[in-house]
């Protein structure tokens, strides 16, 4: 596996979305790669959020530009988010699952080419059972679901675990770890539900990506979640949050204490990736977003030094 020694601090693709929205281009990612070192960050996640974003990586010239920018600015791709697979994997239809596997494999090839350590996908509810979604961001979690009375939830979880095991194997075949993210109101929504599905999946390459906001939504205690997951934890997406709200707030805004999270990572000897995920809807100016991330790096440093 291609990975950094010890805990690495970086930024997710939300950094780019925060000032550009979802209608971004290759040039927006190149600008992000150029800017991040000045903010104290040398690890970055790329993402295929929606099918149209596949075109960003769809030709050799674009990939060469990305590789050149990464080398020039001493930035490394930590992971790659395969969000465009979300609806396919969380469908009831086997044909959709197959589409999801193929798209996931295509994204895994790109991730491996760019030197990523992991490929990441969030959990969700089954698409056909979603009545309403939160509108805060693209593919935000469901806020109302209806599960048909004839559906066995245990079988639903077994089938879902089998699909995640298939994704974990695809990731492994490309030299990547697969990190699944618990999300509010989703099939996997907590540390315990991740561990349950991981047990059902029975695949050694299935890891967890914890997002502060999603656990805060259900008021789960984040440091305890870190300890529960142990070496199954590969990625932490760090932000501040308000319980019951789906906004990835800057570290200085919200109700979550950062120092206990950083202490838990130190206590468990976390050696994965701590990725800042600060995003308020894609309508903020870049200097504002840069300030959030610069201050976030400073807060992480101060918090880590303050831990015992």
C-alpha positions in Angstrom: 0.0 0.0 0.0 1.2 3.5 -0.9 0.8 5.6 2.3 2.5 8.1 4.5 4.1 7.1 7.8 2.2 8.2 10.9 -0.9 10.5 10.9 -1.0 12.7 7.9 -3.0 16.0 7.8 -4.7 17.1 4.6 -7.8 18.5 3.0 -10.7 16.7 1.2 -12.1 17.8 -2.1 -14.6 19.8 -0.1 -11.9 22.5 0.0 -12.4 23.0 -3.7 -16.2 22.7 -3.5 -16.3 25.2 -0.7 -15.3 28.1 -3.0 -16.3 26.7 -6.4 -19.4 24.6 -5.8 -20.0 21.4 -7.7 -19.6 22.9 -11.2 -15.8 22.7 -11.0 -13.2 21.9 -13.6 -9.7 20.6 -13.8 -8.4 24.1 -13.4 -10.1 24.4 -10.0 -8.4 21.3 -8.7 -5.0 22.6 -10.1 -5.6 25.9 -8.3 -6.3 23.9 -5.1 -3.1 21.9 -5.4 -1.2 25.1 -5.9 -2.7 26.8 -2.8 -2.8 24.0 -0.2 1.0 24.1 0.7 0.6 27.8 1.6 -2.1 26.7 4.1 0.2 24.1 5.6 -1.3 21.1 3.8 0.4 18.6 1.6 -2.3 15.8 1.3 -5.4 16.2 -0.8 -8.4 14.1 -1.7 -9.8 14.1 -5.2 -13.4 13.2 -6.0 -15.8 12.1 -8.7 -18.9 13.5 -7.1 -21.2 13.2 -10.1 -21.0 11.3 -13.4 -20.0 14.5 -15.3 -16.9 14.8 -13.2 -15.5 11.6 -14.7 -14.5 13.8 -17.7 -12.0 15.7 -15.5 -9.9 12.5 -15.5 -11.0 11.2 -18.8 -7.8 11.8 -20.8 -4.1 11.4 -20.5 -3.4 15.1 -20.9 -5.5 16.0 -17.8 -3.9 13.2 -15.7 -0.5 14.4 -16.8 -1.4 18.0 -15.7 -2.5 16.7 -12.3 0.6 14.6 -11.8 2.8 17.6 -12.8 1.0 19.9 -10.4 1.3 17.5 -7.6 5.0 17.1 -8.1 5.6 20.8 -8.5 3.8 21.8 -5.3 4.8 18.7 -3.3 1.2 17.6 -2.7 0.2 14.0 -2.4 -3.2 12.4 -3.2 -4.2 10.7 0.0 -7.5 9.3 -1.2 -10.1 9.4 -3.9 -13.8 9.7 -3.3 -16.0 7.6 -5.6 -19.3 9.4 -4.8 -20.7 8.9 -8.3 -21.2 5.2 -7.3 -23.4 6.1 -4.4 -26.8 5.6 -6.0 -25.8 2.5 -7.9 -24.5 0.7 -4.8 -27.5 1.7 -2.7 -30.1 0.5 -5.2 -32.3 -2.6 -5.0 -31.5 -3.5 -8.6 -28.6 -5.9 -9.4 -28.1 -4.1 -12.8 -27.3 -0.9 -10.9 -24.9 -2.8 -8.6 -23.0 -4.0 -11.6 -22.8 -0.4 -13.0 -21.5 0.7 -9.6 -18.8 -2.0 -9.5 -17.6 -1.0 -13.0 -17.6 2.7 -12.2 -15.8 2.0 -8.9 -13.2 0.0 -10.7 -12.6 2.9 -13.2 -12.2 5.3 -10.4 -9.9 2.9 -8.5 -7.6 2.8 -11.6 -7.4 6.6 -11.6 -6.8 6.7 -7.8 -4.0 4.2 -8.1 -2.5 6.0 -11.0 -2.3 9.2 -8.9 -0.7 7.4 -5.9 -3.7 7.4 -3.6 -3.7 5.3 -0.4 -7.5 4.7 -0.2 -10.7 5.0 -2.1 -13.7 6.3 -0.2 -17.5 6.0 -0.4 -20.2 7.2 2.0 -23.0 5.0 3.2 -26.6 5.9 2.4 -30.1 4.5 2.6 -31.5 2.3 -0.2 -32.5 4.7 -2.9 -36.0 3.3 -3.5 -36.8 3.7 0.2 -35.9 7.4 0.4 -38.9 9.7 0.4 -37.0 12.9 1.1 -33.4 14.1 1.3 -31.8 17.0 3.1 -30.9 19.7 0.6 -27.8 21.1 2.2 -25.5 19.5 -0.3 -25.5 17.1 -3.2 -26.6 13.6 -2.1 -27.0 14.7 1.5 -28.6 12.0 3.7 -32.2 11.1 3.8 -34.6 12.8 6.2 -37.6 10.6 5.5 -37.6 6.9 4.5 -40.2 4.2 4.1 -39.0 0.6 4.2 -41.6 -1.9 2.8 -43.0 -4.1 5.5 -42.0 -7.3 3.6 -38.3 -6.3 3.6 -36.1 -8.0 6.2 -33.7 -5.4 7.5 -31.2 -8.1 8.5 -31.2 -9.5 5.0 -30.9 -5.9 3.6 -27.8 -5.4 5.7 -26.3 -8.8 4.7 -26.8 -8.0 1.0 -25.4 -4.5 1.5 -22.3 -6.0 3.3 -21.8 -8.3 0.4 -21.7 -5.3 -2.0 -19.2 -3.5 0.2 -17.1 -6.6 0.3 -17.1 -6.6 -3.5 -15.9 -2.9 -3.5 -13.3 -3.8 -0.9 -11.9 -6.5 -3.2 -11.9 -4.1 -6.2 -9.9 -1.6 -4.1 -7.5 -4.3 -3.0 -6.9 -5.4 -6.6 -5.8 -1.8 -7.3 -3.5 -1.6 -4.2 -5.9 0.7 -2.3 -7.7 0.5 1.0 -11.5 0.9 0.9 -12.9 3.3 3.5 -16.7 3.5 4.0 -18.1 6.6 5.7 -21.0 6.3 8.2 -23.5 9.0 7.4 -26.6 10.4 9.2 -29.8 8.3 8.6 -27.9 5.7 6.5 -27.4 2.0 6.6 -24.0 2.7 8.3 -24.5 5.7 10.6 -22.2 5.0 13.6 -19.1 3.2 14.7 -21.1 0.3 16.0 -23.1 0.0 12.7 -19.9 0.1 10.7 -18.4 -2.7 12.9 -21.6 -4.8 12.4 -21.6 -4.4 8.6 -17.8 -5.0 8.5 -18.4 -8.3 10.4 -21.1 -9.3 8.0 -18.9 -8.4 5.0 -15.9 -10.4 6.3 -13.4 -8.6 4.2 -10.1 -7.5 5.6 -9.9 -4.5 3.2 -13.0 -2.8 4.5 -12.1 0.3 6.7 -13.9 3.2 8.1 -13.9 6.9 7.3 -15.4 8.9 10.3 -16.8 12.4 9.6 -17.4 14.6 12.7 -20.5 16.1 11.3 -22.3 12.9 10.6 -21.6 11.4 14.0 -22.6 14.7 15.6 -25.9 14.6 13.8 -26.9 11.7 16.0 -24.9 13.0 19.0 -22.4 10.1 18.9 -19.4 10.7 21.1 -16.5 11.0 18.5 -13.6 10.1 20.8 -15.4 6.9 21.9 -16.1 6.0 18.3 -12.4 6.4 17.5 -11.5 3.9 20.3 -14.3 1.5 19.2 -12.9 1.3 15.6 -9.3 0.9 16.5 -7.2 -0.2 13.5 -10.4 -0.3 11.3 -10.2 3.5 11.2 -8.4 4.8 8.1 -9.6 8.3 7.7 -11.0 11.1 9.9 -12.8 14.0 8.2 -12.5 16.8 10.7 -14.8 19.7 11.0 -17.0 21.3 13.6 -20.8 20.7 13.7 -24.1 21.3 15.5 -26.1 18.2 16.4 -29.0 17.6 14.1 -27.5 19.9 11.3 -25.7 18.8 8.2 -23.1 21.5 7.7 -19.3 20.9 7.8 -18.4 24.0 9.9 -15.0 25.5 10.3 -13.2 24.2 13.5 -13.9 27.5 15.3 -17.7 27.3 14.8 -20.0 24.7 16.3 -20.5 22.6 19.4 -17.8 19.9 19.1 -14.6 20.1 21.1 -11.5 19.4 19.0 -8.9 18.6 21.6 -10.6 15.3 22.9 -10.8 14.1 19.3 -7.1 14.8 18.7 -6.3 13.2 22.1 -8.2 10.0 21.1 -6.3 9.8 17.8 -3.0 10.1 19.7 -4.2 7.6 22.4 -5.0 5.0 19.8 -1.8 5.6 17.8 -3.8 6.5 14.7 -1.7 6.2 11.6 -4.2 7.1 8.9 -5.3 10.4 7.4 -6.8 13.4 9.3 -8.5 15.4 6.5 -10.1 18.8 7.0 -13.6 18.8 5.5 -14.8 22.4 5.8 -17.8 23.3 3.6 -20.8 25.5 4.0 -22.5 25.0 0.6 -20.1 26.1 -2.0 -20.9 29.8 -2.0 -18.0 31.2 0.1 -15.1 33.3 -1.4 -11.8 31.5 -1.7 -10.0 33.8 0.8 -12.6 32.9 3.4 -12.2 29.2 2.7 -8.4 29.5 2.8 -8.7 31.2 6.2 -10.8 28.3 7.5 -8.2 25.7 6.4 -5.2 27.7 7.6 -6.8 28.1 11.0 -7.7 24.5 11.0 -4.1 23.4 10.5 -3.1 25.7 13.4 -5.8 24.3 15.6 -4.8 20.7 14.9 -1.2 21.6 15.8 -2.2 23.3 19.0 -4.6 20.5 20.0 -2.1 17.8 19.3 0.5 19.6 21.5 -2.1 20.1 24.2 -3.0 16.4 24.4 -1.3 14.2 27.1 
